[in-house]
């Protein structure tokens, strides 16, 4: 009796449970990543609206000193706490969009200072383009890298703490060179945070797209503001007669007081180390900078 050597297509091999689990997990991760990208794009709208309202009304410039610190601490930390508290409810997305609107308001003070320069609009556009380039680069890199980047987050957290300490020191030193150095370091650290957070989503370590969006948004926020500071330090000019900033040397074109404890800069992640070990919530990464100028006699 001849043997039938043809494959039995009527009853193909059923995938194992492990294979089914991998397929379901990959599909779920892809869905979380798509939702993260969509919500991140949507969050740019209230950010731009908040920045525009802040510039048009002068609201952010009115909040200086202690008032600005109180408003920012209550608003930012309160909204981040509310987002994390309601991350699995329908209120999470509106809270996140409200937070991005608030951050746009806080960013308007720096934007107002830069836009007062003769090449301010170009600098803002360059910073926005550079931030977009960094985001797309990190997003592409996250799909190529196969290794687990979980341990990378601990080193990034340490780097953010070092930036905060340097910022506190610069409140007293007020060194333009240190400010430029911190801006460059912040761009690198928070760009790496974007890669780290996106890789966590792809690996299934972060399954909540609202929290994932919050982390990536705060990193991009820091990248943008530090890139803008760096560009102003290099090529910034002024056409506003009230801004009597020396054009020599280059570092003195932009005198910015970094005050992490008083309206604070640079952005950091502030949360318990034990919490970071299990779930690195982006409890706090971004604090808008306080812009200050010095007259030529002070330089």
Protein Blocks (a to p, Z undefined) as FASTA:
>chain_A
ZZdfbdcfklccdddfklmmmmmmmmmmmmmmmmmmmmmmmmmmmmmmmmmmmmmnommm
mmgcjllmmmmmmmmmmmmmmmmmmmmbmklmmmmmmmmmmmmmmmmmmmmmmmmpmklm
mmmmmmmmmmmmmmmmmmmmmmmpmbdcklmmmmmmmmmmmmmmmmmmmmmnopaklmmm
mmmmmmmmmmmmmmmmmmmmmnopaccfklmmmmmmmmmmmmmmmmmmmmmmmmgccfbf
klccdfbdfklmpccdddfkgopacddddddfklmmmoccffbfbdcdddddddfklZZ
